[in-house]
Amino acid sequence: MDHQRGIQRLFMSFSLPVACRHIDADRLLVRANRSGTRIRVVLEPSHGGRRLGDDDLELNEQFTLPVTVNPYRVTARLEHDGVLTVEAPVATL
């Protein structure tokens, strides 16, 4: 947890599969489910400017969130080494 400006934040990092590491960050979708208990990371199809084999790439991962996390304020960033970092503020109960 990070105590930046008095707001606690949850950080989760994981490595994308090797085949997905060259993709553009614009093609990744990170979204919470309706109940707010899980987030899903999906690789969207490319539109133009495709690299060879992009049509074969698939990524559809789900991760459980702690109940104290606000799932509707989730943000994500993709590093050059293929590590996706997801963060969300901790909700006050």
FENRAMO-V605827 format. One line per field, one symbol per residue. phi: phi as a letter, one per 20 degrees, with the letter a starting at -180 (. if undefined). A space follows every 50 residues. Layout:
# FENRAMO-V605827
phi = ???
This chain:
# FENRAMO-V605827
phi = .ddflmdecedccbefggfefeffffeedcbeffemebdcdceefecmmf egnffefcbbdccfdffeeefedfcbbdefeneeddcbfefee
